[in-house]
Amino acid sequence: MMMMTTMIAAGLLGQASGGGYSIDRDRLKMANNRLRNHIHRGNLAGAVTLVFLDGKVVSHESFGWSDLESKTLMKRDTIFQVMSMTKPVTAAAVMICVERGLLSLDDPVERYLPQFEGIQVKGEDGELRAPSSRMTIRHLVSHTSGLASDDPGGISDEDKSKLTLGEYAKLLGTEPLRSDPGTVIRYSGVGFSTAAAIIEVVTGRKFDEFVGAEIFVPLGMKETFFFLPERLRPRLAQVYTKDKGALTPFGHDRYRVGAKFANGAGGLYSTAADMGRFMEAFAGGNRKSALSPRGLDVMTRLQTGNLLSDGNDGRGYGVGWSVVRGSLGQGTLRSVGSFGHTGAFGTEFWHDRETGISLVFLAQTFFISEDARRQYATMVNASLMKE
């Protein structure tokens, strides 16, 4: 454990803001035991957790199974599909382009993707009309673009896997908006796919190649990929759902095999250690990041003001990050200004500015492990002691 902790900490530079807190180890053990109980009850197959305090690793644990059928134990280096935890990575790539003068957050999307010129809004009455303002890149990465949340109507996962990113973006430009840009928070994965397409236009490089060279390499994220190498597939955790009360393999990885483009909305495979490296770059100003400290800070600050969200759950958005602006109503004990992101398969990472604590929680259970994740996060926060 000591060796693993040292290795992870060596990949990070700087400490999280906040300070003045310590961890009650007995309470942290209680959180771990509660998670084991969820696994025993069949609420999830397994999980990996990673806890930082002021930039230092205080816990890195694995629980349960990565594959129930083969009885493969979960390990700390198990690889997960982190799903929407990909979005802050895509947003970071956008900010790198901003800092290099390749684009501005307030540039109109149509400047780089002409197919979005003339895009219309579908009103509540079903009628199409011109939007009240042009969609910008800032709208894309803060869920205020008005774009739909899902893929264009009629396209299957199989059809999508055959497209290039540019071809997929052309389809997105043909879909009417659900609301005027900048008027409401409407969670939209395709907004991040659109942002990824813009990155390809302004850099002249494939999105996944740009992210790999400019984000993963500097941060030491050696086991994070949009396209998982075959040699690493044995370490990939199985995804589960529930059928008649029992965990059943979901098989959601199938459509990703052979895909032509990297999904900037939810396409990453990664480990807890690597996602921790990314998280801590924002929590502590990692000098290995390609972004400046100011760029890192801007991304984690609220960009959506008092706009209402479709979930109305006390969150707004920074650039790619979900930001707490009030009570989440979920007992997580996070301070206002905390930032992070979840993923559809039971994954999450977040950082609390006030206390300096960060958590990476990775499971692979399709929309049925939220209670386990929230309870664990709450109990980890409850283990903090003011010094």
Sine and cosine of phi, psi and omega as CSV:
sin_phi,cos_phi,sin_psi,cos_psi,sin_omega,cos_omega
0.00,0.00,-0.68,0.73,-0.02,-1.00
-0.88,0.48,-0.65,0.76,-0.01,-1.00
-0.90,0.43,-0.71,0.71,0.00,-1.00
-0.88,0.48,-0.70,0.72,0.00,-1.00
-0.87,0.49,-0.68,0.73,0.00,-1.00
-0.90,0.44,-0.66,0.75,-0.02,-1.00
-0.89,0.45,-0.69,0.72,-0.02,-1.00
-0.92,0.40,-0.72,0.69,-0.04,-1.00
-0.89,0.46,-0.54,0.84,-0.01,-1.00
-0.92,0.39,-0.40,0.92,0.01,-1.00
-0.99,0.12,-0.02,1.00,-0.04,-1.00
-0.88,-0.48,0.49,-0.87,0.00,-1.00
-0.75,-0.66,0.73,-0.68,0.01,-1.00
1.00,0.00,0.29,-0.96,-0.03,-1.00
-0.86,-0.51,0.44,-0.90,-0.02,-1.00
-0.92,0.39,0.50,-0.87,0.09,-1.00
-0.94,0.33,0.22,-0.98,0.00,-1.00
0.92,-0.40,-1.00,-0.06,0.04,-1.00
0.95,0.30,0.12,-0.99,0.04,-1.00
0.99,0.14,0.18,0.98,0.01,-1.00
-0.80,-0.60,0.43,-0.90,0.13,-0.99
-0.72,-0.70,0.21,-0.98,-0.03,-1.00
-0.98,-0.21,0.75,-0.67,0.16,-0.99
-0.99,0.12,0.95,-0.31,-0.10,-0.99
-0.89,0.46,-0.57,0.82,0.01,-1.00
-0.91,0.42,-0.64,0.77,0.04,-1.00
-0.93,0.37,-0.59,0.81,0.05,-1.00
-0.90,0.43,-0.62,0.78,0.07,-1.00
-0.88,0.47,-0.59,0.80,0.04,-1.00
-0.90,0.45,-0.63,0.77,0.05,-1.00
-0.89,0.46,-0.69,0.72,0.02,-1.00
-0.89,0.46,-0.66,0.75,0.00,-1.00
-0.92,0.39,-0.61,0.79,0.06,-1.00
-0.89,0.46,-0.63,0.77,0.03,-1.00
-0.91,0.41,-0.66,0.75,0.06,-1.00
-0.86,0.51,-0.60,0.80,0.02,-1.00
-0.90,0.43,-0.65,0.76,0.07,-1.00
-0.87,0.49,-0.65,0.76,0.02,-1.00
-0.91,0.40,-0.69,0.72,0.01,-1.00
-0.87,0.49,-0.58,0.81,-0.01,-1.00
-0.99,0.13,-0.03,1.00,0.05,-1.00
0.99,0.16,0.35,0.94,0.04,-1.00
-0.98,0.19,-0.40,0.92,0.12,-0.99
-0.36,-0.93,0.35,-0.94,-0.05,-1.00
-0.99,0.17,-0.63,0.78,-0.04,-1.00
-0.07,-1.00,0.04,-1.00,-0.02,-1.00
-0.30,-0.95,0.34,-0.94,0.18,-0.98
-0.81,-0.58,0.72,-0.70,0.01,-1.00
-0.83,-0.56,0.51,-0.86,0.02,-1.00
-0.61,-0.79,0.84,-0.54,-0.05,-1.00
-0.88,-0.48,0.76,-0.64,0.10,-1.00
-0.91,-0.41,0.53,-0.85,0.21,-0.98
-0.71,-0.71,0.86,-0.52,-0.06,-1.00
0.79,0.61,0.66,0.75,0.09,-1.00
0.99,0.14,0.01,1.00,-0.02,-1.00
-0.93,-0.36,0.66,-0.75,0.02,-1.00
-0.95,0.31,0.82,-0.58,0.06,-1.00
-0.93,-0.37,-0.26,0.97,0.03,-1.00
-0.31,-0.95,0.70,-0.71,0.10,-1.00
-0.59,-0.81,0.97,-0.23,-0.18,-0.98
-0.78,-0.62,0.46,-0.89,0.14,-0.99
-0.87,-0.50,0.52,-0.85,-0.08,-1.00
-0.66,-0.75,0.65,-0.76,0.18,-0.98
0.95,0.30,-0.63,-0.78,-0.18,-0.98
-0.84,-0.54,0.60,-0.80,0.16,-0.99
-1.00,0.02,-0.37,0.93,0.04,-1.00
-0.51,-0.86,0.94,-0.35,-0.05,-1.00
-0.93,0.37,-0.61,0.80,-0.09,-1.00
-0.92,0.39,-0.65,0.76,0.00,-1.00
-1.00,-0.06,0.00,1.00,-0.04,-1.00
0.84,0.55,0.66,0.75,0.05,-1.00
-1.00,0.06,0.85,-0.53,-0.02,-1.00
-0.94,0.35,0.58,-0.82,0.15,-0.99
-0.93,0.37,0.67,-0.75,0.04,-1.00
-0.81,-0.59,0.30,-0.96,-0.03,-1.00
-0.90,0.43,-0.41,0.91,0.01,-1.00
-0.98,-0.20,0.27,0.96,0.10,-0.99
-0.86,0.52,0.60,-0.80,-0.02,-1.00
-0.99,-0.13,0.68,-0.73,-0.06,-1.00
-0.84,-0.55,0.44,-0.90,0.27,-0.96
-1.00,0.08,0.94,-0.33,-0.13,-0.99
-1.00,0.04,-0.06,1.00,0.14,-0.99
0.81,0.59,-0.85,-0.52,-0.14,-0.99
-0.95,0.30,-0.08,1.00,0.20,-0.98
-0.89,0.45,-0.20,0.98,0.10,-1.00
-0.92,0.40,-0.51,0.86,-0.14,-0.99
-0.85,0.52,-0.72,0.70,0.06,-1.00
-0.89,0.46,-0.47,0.88,0.05,-1.00
-0.92,0.38,-0.72,0.70,0.06,-1.00
-0.88,0.48,-0.67,0.74,0.03,-1.00
-0.89,0.45,-0.60,0.80,0.05,-1.00
-0.90,0.44,-0.61,0.79,0.06,-1.00
-0.90,0.44,-0.63,0.78,0.08,-1.00
-0.87,0.49,-0.71,0.70,-0.04,-1.00
-0.92,0.40,-0.54,0.84,0.09,-1.00
-0.87,0.49,-0.68,0.73,0.04,-1.00
-0.90,0.44,-0.60,0.80,0.05,-1.00
-0.88,0.47,-0.75,0.66,-0.06,-1.00
-0.92,0.38,-0.38,0.93,0.04,-1.00
-1.00,-0.03,0.07,1.00,0.07,-1.00
0.98,0.21,0.28,0.96,-0.03,-1.00
-0.99,0.12,-0.37,0.93,0.03,-1.00
-0.27,-0.96,0.15,-0.99,0.10,-1.00
-0.84,-0.54,0.52,-0.86,0.04,-1.00
-0.87,0.50,-0.43,0.90,-0.05,-1.00
-0.99,-0.14,0.19,0.98,0.13,-0.99
-0.94,0.35,0.61,-0.79,0.07,-1.00
-0.94,0.34,0.61,-0.79,-0.02,-1.00
-0.86,0.52,-0.61,0.79,-0.07,-1.00
-0.91,0.42,-0.32,0.95,0.05,-1.00
-0.89,0.46,-0.53,0.85,-0.05,-1.00
-0.96,-0.29,-0.42,0.91,0.01,-1.00
-0.78,-0.62,1.00,0.03,-0.12,-0.99
-0.85,0.53,-0.38,0.93,-0.01,-1.00
-0.90,0.43,-0.26,0.97,0.03,-1.00
-1.00,0.07,-0.13,0.99,0.04,-1.00
-0.92,0.38,0.77,-0.64,0.01,-1.00
0.99,0.13,0.14,0.99,0.03,-1.00
-0.87,0.49,0.59,-0.81,-0.09,-1.00
-0.91,-0.41,0.24,-0.97,0.04,-1.00
-0.96,-0.26,0.70,-0.71,0.09,-1.00
-1.00,-0.07,0.93,-0.38,-0.06,-1.00
-0.97,0.26,0.11,-0.99,0.01,-1.00
-0.89,0.46,-0.41,0.91,0.03,-1.00
-1.00,0.09,0.01,1.00,0.01,-1.00
1.00,0.05,-0.10,0.99,-0.01,-1.00
-0.99,0.12,0.55,-0.83,0.05,-1.00
-1.00,-0.04,0.62,-0.79,0.03,-1.00
-0.50,-0.87,0.22,-0.98,0.04,-1.00
-0.95,0.31,0.59,-0.81,0.05,-1.00
-0.94,0.35,0.39,-0.92,-0.02,-1.00
-0.97,0.26,-0.32,0.95,0.05,-1.00
-0.46,-0.89,0.31,-0.95,0.00,-1.00
-0.98,0.20,0.58,-0.82,0.04,-1.00
-0.96,0.27,0.75,-0.66,0.01,-1.00
-0.92,-0.39,0.16,-0.99,0.05,-1.00
-0.90,0.43,-0.59,0.81,0.07,-1.00
-0.85,0.53,-0.65,0.76,0.05,-1.00
-0.87,0.48,-0.65,0.76,-0.03,-1.00
-0.86,0.51,-0.69,0.72,-0.14,-0.99
-1.00,-0.08,0.14,0.99,0.08,-1.00
-0.80,-0.59,0.27,0.96,0.06,-1.00
0.86,0.51,0.57,0.82,0.03,-1.00
-0.84,-0.55,0.34,0.94,-0.08,-1.00
-0.97,0.24,-0.41,0.91,-0.13,-0.99
1.00,0.03,-0.10,0.99,0.04,-1.00
-0.92,0.40,0.43,-0.90,0.06,-1.00
-0.89,0.46,0.31,-0.95,-0.02,-1.00
-0.99,0.14,-0.39,0.92,-0.12,-0.99
-0.88,-0.47,-0.03,-1.00,0.01,-1.00
-0.89,0.46,0.34,-0.94,0.06,-1.00
-0.83,0.56,0.57,-0.82,-0.04,-1.00
-0.84,0.54,0.68,-0.73,0.08,-1.00
1.00,0.00,-0.16,0.99,-0.01,-1.00
-1.00,-0.06,0.77,-0.64,0.01,-1.00
-1.00,-0.01,0.26,-0.97,0.06,-1.00
-0.86,0.51,-0.62,0.79,0.00,-1.00
-0.91,0.42,-0.70,0.71,0.03,-1.00
-0.90,0.44,-0.66,0.75,-0.01,-1.00
-0.87,0.49,-0.60,0.80,-0.05,-1.00
-0.92,0.39,-0.27,0.96,-0.02,-1.00
-1.00,-0.02,-0.13,0.99,-0.08,-1.00
-1.00,-0.03,0.46,-0.89,0.24,-0.97
-0.99,0.15,0.23,-0.97,0.01,-1.00
-0.89,0.46,-0.64,0.77,0.02,-1.00
-0.89,0.46,-0.66,0.76,0.02,-1.00
-0.92,0.40,-0.64,0.77,0.02,-1.00
-0.90,0.43,-0.67,0.74,0.01,-1.00
-0.89,0.46,-0.56,0.83,0.05,-1.00
-0.89,0.46,-0.62,0.78,0.05,-1.00
-0.90,0.43,-0.64,0.77,-0.02,-1.00
-0.89,0.46,-0.55,0.83,-0.02,-1.00
-0.95,0.30,-0.15,0.99,0.01,-1.00
-0.99,-0.11,-0.14,0.99,-0.04,-1.00
-1.00,0.01,0.72,-0.70,0.05,-1.00
-0.92,0.38,0.49,-0.87,0.05,-1.00
-0.96,0.29,0.43,-0.90,0.03,-1.00
-1.00,-0.02,-0.29,0.96,0.02,-1.00
-0.35,-0.94,0.25,-0.97,0.05,-1.00
-0.93,0.37,0.67,-0.75,0.02,-1.00
-0.83,0.55,0.69,-0.72,0.09,-1.00
0.98,0.18,0.18,0.98,-0.07,-1.00
-0.95,-0.32,-0.35,0.94,-0.03,-1.00
-0.43,-0.90,0.51,-0.86,0.11,-0.99
-1.00,0.09,0.90,-0.43,0.02,-1.00
-0.76,-0.65,0.96,-0.28,-0.11,-0.99
-0.80,0.59,0.81,-0.59,-0.10,-1.00
-0.62,-0.78,0.95,-0.30,0.09,-1.00
-0.92,0.40,-0.60,0.80,-0.07,-1.00
-0.92,0.39,-0.35,0.94,0.10,-0.99
-0.87,0.49,-0.59,0.80,-0.01,-1.00
-0.98,0.22,-0.51,0.86,0.14,-0.99
-0.90,0.43,-0.62,0.78,0.06,-1.00
-0.90,0.44,-0.68,0.74,0.05,-1.00
-0.88,0.48,-0.63,0.77,0.03,-1.00
-0.89,0.45,-0.63,0.78,0.03,-1.00
-0.90,0.43,-0.61,0.79,0.04,-1.00
-0.90,0.43,-0.63,0.78,0.04,-1.00
-0.86,0.52,-0.66,0.75,0.03,-1.00
-0.89,0.46,-0.62,0.78,-0.01,-1.00
-0.91,0.42,-0.74,0.67,-0.13,-0.99
-0.98,0.17,-0.40,0.92,-0.02,-1.00
-0.99,-0.15,-0.36,0.93,-0.08,-1.00
0.95,0.32,0.27,0.96,-0.02,-1.00
-0.83,-0.56,0.41,-0.91,0.10,-0.99
-0.90,0.43,0.60,-0.80,-0.07,-1.00
-0.81,0.58,-0.76,0.65,-0.05,-1.00
-0.91,0.41,-0.55,0.84,0.03,-1.00
-0.93,0.36,-0.65,0.76,0.03,-1.00
-0.90,0.44,-0.74,0.68,-0.01,-1.00
-0.89,0.46,-0.66,0.75,0.00,-1.00
-0.87,0.49,-0.72,0.69,-0.06,-1.00
-0.97,0.26,-0.59,0.81,-0.15,-0.99
-0.99,-0.12,-0.31,0.95,-0.01,-1.00
-0.87,-0.50,-0.82,0.57,-0.11,-0.99
-0.92,0.39,-0.71,0.71,-0.03,-1.00
-0.90,0.44,-0.78,0.63,0.00,-1.00
-0.85,0.52,-0.59,0.81,-0.06,-1.00
-1.00,0.05,-0.07,1.00,-0.01,-1.00
0.97,0.26,0.45,0.89,0.01,-1.00
-1.00,0.06,0.98,0.21,-0.15,-0.99
-0.99,0.15,-0.18,0.98,-0.04,-1.00
-0.81,-0.58,0.66,0.75,0.06,-1.00
-0.82,-0.57,0.79,-0.61,-0.15,-0.99
-0.55,-0.84,0.49,-0.87,0.25,-0.97
-1.00,0.08,-0.49,0.87,0.04,-1.00
-0.84,-0.55,0.95,-0.33,-0.13,-0.99
-0.96,0.29,0.83,-0.56,0.06,-1.00
-0.86,0.51,0.61,-0.79,-0.05,-1.00
-0.85,0.52,-0.55,0.84,-0.03,-1.00
-0.90,0.43,-0.34,0.94,-0.04,-1.00
-0.99,-0.16,-0.09,1.00,-0.05,-1.00
-0.87,0.49,-0.55,0.84,0.06,-1.00
-0.87,0.49,-0.35,0.94,0.01,-1.00
-1.00,-0.03,0.01,1.00,-0.06,-1.00
-0.99,0.15,0.80,-0.60,0.02,-1.00
-0.94,0.33,0.60,-0.80,0.09,-1.00
-0.96,0.28,0.59,-0.81,0.07,-1.00
-1.00,-0.10,0.69,-0.73,-0.04,-1.00
-0.84,-0.54,0.48,-0.88,0.23,-0.97
-0.80,-0.61,-0.07,-1.00,0.03,-1.00
-0.92,-0.40,0.71,-0.70,0.07,-1.00
-0.75,-0.66,0.90,-0.44,-0.04,-1.00
0.81,0.58,0.63,0.78,0.08,-1.00
1.00,0.10,-0.03,1.00,-0.03,-1.00
-0.91,-0.41,0.58,-0.81,0.07,-1.00
-0.92,0.39,0.77,-0.64,-0.06,-1.00
-0.75,-0.66,0.69,-0.72,0.02,-1.00
-0.82,0.57,0.72,-0.69,-0.06,-1.00
-1.00,-0.04,-0.56,0.83,0.07,-1.00
0.93,0.37,0.49,0.87,-0.09,-1.00
-0.96,0.29,-0.17,0.98,-0.02,-1.00
-0.97,0.26,-0.25,0.97,-0.18,-0.98
-0.88,0.48,-0.70,0.71,-0.08,-1.00
-0.95,0.33,-0.27,0.96,-0.04,-1.00
-0.99,0.15,-0.41,0.91,-0.01,-1.00
-0.93,0.36,0.84,-0.54,-0.01,-1.00
1.00,0.04,0.05,1.00,0.02,-1.00
-0.90,0.45,0.58,-0.81,-0.06,-1.00
-1.00,0.08,-0.49,0.87,-0.07,-1.00
-0.82,-0.57,0.44,-0.90,0.02,-1.00
-0.98,0.19,0.78,-0.63,-0.05,-1.00
-1.00,0.09,0.97,-0.24,-0.03,-1.00
-0.95,0.31,-0.14,0.99,0.02,-1.00
-1.00,-0.04,-0.43,0.90,-0.08,-1.00
-0.12,-0.99,0.55,0.83,-0.17,-0.99
-0.98,-0.18,0.04,1.00,-0.15,-0.99
-0.99,0.12,0.58,-0.81,0.27,-0.96
-0.96,-0.27,0.66,-0.75,-0.02,-1.00
-0.30,-0.95,0.04,-1.00,0.07,-1.00
-0.90,-0.43,0.24,-0.97,0.05,-1.00
-0.88,0.48,-0.65,0.76,-0.02,-1.00
-0.88,0.47,-0.69,0.72,-0.01,-1.00
-0.93,0.37,-0.67,0.74,0.02,-1.00
-0.92,0.39,-0.48,0.88,0.12,-0.99
-0.92,0.40,-0.63,0.78,0.04,-1.00
-0.88,0.47,-0.68,0.73,0.02,-1.00
-0.91,0.41,-0.73,0.68,-0.01,-1.00
-0.84,0.54,-0.72,0.69,-0.09,-1.00
-0.95,0.30,-0.32,0.95,0.14,-0.99
-0.87,0.49,-0.59,0.81,0.01,-1.00
-1.00,0.09,-0.53,0.85,-0.03,-1.00
-0.96,0.28,-0.50,0.86,-0.10,-1.00
-0.77,-0.64,0.11,0.99,0.02,-1.00
0.95,0.33,0.78,0.62,-0.01,-1.00
-0.84,0.55,0.89,-0.46,-0.04,-1.00
-0.94,0.34,-0.20,0.98,0.06,-1.00
-0.98,0.18,-0.18,0.98,0.01,-1.00
-0.94,0.35,0.55,-0.84,0.08,-1.00
-0.96,0.30,-0.24,0.97,0.03,-1.00
-1.00,0.00,0.52,-0.86,0.09,-1.00
-0.95,0.30,0.32,-0.95,0.09,-1.00
-0.81,0.58,-0.61,0.79,0.02,-1.00
-0.91,0.41,-0.66,0.75,0.02,-1.00
-0.88,0.47,-0.67,0.74,0.05,-1.00
-0.87,0.49,-0.66,0.75,-0.04,-1.00
-0.93,0.36,-0.68,0.73,-0.01,-1.00
-0.85,0.53,-0.64,0.77,-0.05,-1.00
-0.89,0.46,-0.51,0.86,-0.09,-1.00
-0.99,-0.11,0.04,1.00,0.03,-1.00
-0.99,-0.11,0.57,-0.82,-0.06,-1.00
-0.84,0.54,0.81,-0.58,0.03,-1.00
-0.96,-0.29,-0.22,0.97,-0.17,-0.99
-0.97,-0.23,0.11,0.99,0.09,-1.00
0.80,0.60,-0.76,-0.65,-0.02,-1.00
-0.99,-0.17,0.28,0.96,0.03,-1.00
-0.87,0.50,0.63,-0.78,0.05,-1.00
-0.98,0.20,0.58,-0.82,0.06,-1.00
-0.99,-0.16,0.37,-0.93,0.01,-1.00
-0.91,0.40,-0.40,0.92,0.05,-1.00
-1.00,-0.03,-0.31,0.95,0.01,-1.00
0.73,0.68,0.77,0.64,-0.14,-0.99
-0.88,-0.47,0.43,0.90,0.07,-1.00
0.99,0.10,0.18,0.98,-0.01,-1.00
-0.91,-0.42,0.53,-0.85,0.25,-0.97
-0.83,-0.55,-0.31,-0.95,-0.02,-1.00
-0.70,-0.72,0.61,-0.79,0.23,-0.97
-1.00,-0.01,-0.62,-0.79,0.12,-0.99
-1.00,-0.07,1.00,-0.06,0.00,-1.00
1.00,0.02,-0.44,0.90,-0.06,-1.00
-0.99,-0.11,0.60,-0.80,0.23,-0.97
-0.98,0.20,0.74,-0.68,-0.08,-1.00
-0.83,-0.55,0.77,-0.64,0.02,-1.00
-0.97,0.26,0.83,-0.56,0.04,-1.00
-0.87,-0.49,-0.06,1.00,0.03,-1.00
-0.20,-0.98,-0.23,-0.97,-0.01,-1.00
-0.91,0.42,0.78,-0.63,0.05,-1.00
-0.98,0.21,-0.26,0.97,0.01,-1.00
0.93,0.37,0.35,0.94,-0.06,-1.00
-0.81,-0.59,0.17,0.98,0.05,-1.00
0.92,0.40,0.45,0.89,-0.07,-1.00
-0.99,0.10,-0.23,0.97,0.04,-1.00
0.91,0.42,0.35,0.94,0.00,-1.00
-0.99,0.15,0.59,-0.81,-0.02,-1.00
-0.98,0.21,0.43,-0.90,0.14,-0.99
-0.86,0.52,0.71,-0.70,-0.06,-1.00
0.99,-0.13,-0.20,0.98,0.09,-1.00
-0.88,0.47,0.52,-0.85,-0.02,-1.00
-0.70,-0.72,0.42,-0.91,0.00,-1.00
0.06,-1.00,-0.30,-0.95,0.06,-1.00
-0.26,-0.97,0.53,-0.85,0.06,-1.00
-0.96,-0.27,0.10,-0.99,0.10,-1.00
-0.66,-0.75,0.44,-0.90,-0.15,-0.99
-0.88,0.47,-0.43,0.90,-0.06,-1.00
-1.00,-0.09,0.45,0.90,0.06,-1.00
1.00,0.06,0.47,0.88,0.00,-1.00
-0.95,-0.31,0.42,-0.91,0.02,-1.00
-0.23,-0.97,0.55,-0.84,0.29,-0.96
-0.64,-0.77,0.52,-0.85,0.00,-1.00
-0.37,-0.93,0.32,-0.95,0.04,-1.00
-0.69,-0.72,0.69,-0.72,0.05,-1.00
-0.97,-0.24,0.92,-0.39,-0.05,-1.00
-0.88,0.47,-0.62,0.79,-0.12,-0.99
-0.93,0.37,-0.66,0.75,-0.08,-1.00
-0.99,-0.15,-0.33,0.94,-0.03,-1.00
0.99,0.14,0.19,0.98,-0.02,-1.00
-1.00,-0.07,0.60,-0.80,0.08,-1.00
-0.76,-0.65,0.54,-0.84,0.03,-1.00
-0.71,-0.71,0.71,-0.71,0.23,-0.97
-0.91,-0.41,0.81,-0.58,0.01,-1.00
-0.79,-0.61,0.88,-0.47,-0.03,-1.00
-0.84,-0.54,0.85,-0.52,0.15,-0.99
-0.73,-0.68,0.06,-1.00,0.02,-1.00
-0.66,-0.75,0.93,0.38,-0.03,-1.00
-0.71,-0.70,0.89,-0.45,-0.21,-0.98
-0.94,0.33,0.98,-0.18,0.12,-0.99
0.85,0.52,0.42,0.91,0.02,-1.00
-0.79,-0.61,0.09,1.00,-0.03,-1.00
-0.92,-0.39,0.29,0.96,-0.09,-1.00
-0.90,0.43,-0.63,0.78,0.01,-1.00
-0.89,0.46,-0.68,0.74,0.01,-1.00
-0.89,0.46,-0.68,0.74,-0.01,-1.00
-0.91,0.41,-0.71,0.71,-0.03,-1.00
-0.92,0.39,-0.65,0.76,0.03,-1.00
-0.89,0.45,-0.67,0.75,-0.01,-1.00
-0.89,0.45,-0.71,0.70,0.01,-1.00
-0.87,0.49,-0.67,0.74,0.01,-1.00
-0.89,0.45,-0.69,0.72,-0.03,-1.00
-0.94,0.33,-0.55,0.84,0.09,-1.00
-0.90,0.45,-0.71,0.70,0.05,-1.00
-0.89,0.46,-0.60,0.80,-0.01,-1.00
-0.94,0.33,-0.25,0.97,0.03,-1.00
-0.99,0.13,-0.11,0.99,0.01,-1.00
-0.96,0.28,0.65,-0.76,0.06,-1.00
-0.81,-0.58,0.77,-0.64,0.06,-1.00
-0.96,0.29,0.79,-0.61,-0.03,-1.00
-1.00,0.06,0.00,0.00,0.00,0.00
